[in-house]
């Protein structure tokens, strides 16, 4: 039995509901606290967080999740010290270079949301090349949010619609929820079913605000570097036990 198949068997054995969310998003929080608790530099926490990304993306494939969206770098993260931003960019480079072959081999499609064009030109090219290499894959989606902020996303949509209406290209009366969703960064992704935040914090931090309107929210105490396949399986099991009414009875 292959490693991935064995993992799928293990995950399937976790008790709970049998409904698997199509689209899961994760706010990966707690790298700094994980490092501090071990008297390590913050970089060590971020590096351990990358290992958690690998574990969780593989577990998501084993569980049959169609799309996994990870909040890797928010538009507010530019406020962090320059050295820490440099460390994060270096780890992003390392992750792409180390894992792109596996994504191609496992039929994973890589997609980026947010404005990663603000990154260094070599990193922008690295990200764009990785997305292009997986563009024809037909398997699960790994979506990385880079320089992403939901309020900026929504403001950009509103601005484009206003410009089109002013130019006579759009009738304002036709603007509805479906049209707005088609203009979001997440256009074409399955509806967001489950949003997880690690580390015990209970807020969305400007992440997928529109998309999370009817998502199930799950806040767990586990720090991100400790989040693993079993933790994801437990989250999926908890999702399967929820009753989603969408405003009905």
Secondary structure, DSSP 8 states (H G I E B T S, - for coil): --HHHHHHHHHHTS-S-----SEEEEE---HHHHHHHTT--HHHHHHHHHHHHHHHHHHHHHHT-SEEEEEEEETTGGGS-HHHHHHHHHHHHHHHHHHHHHHHHTT-EEEEES-GGGS-HHHHHHHHHHHHHHTT--S-EEEEEEEE-HHHHHHHHHHHHHHHHHTTSS-GGG--HHHHHHHSTTTTS----EEEE-TT----TTSSTTGGGG-EEEE-SS-GGG--HHHHHHHHHHHHT----TT--
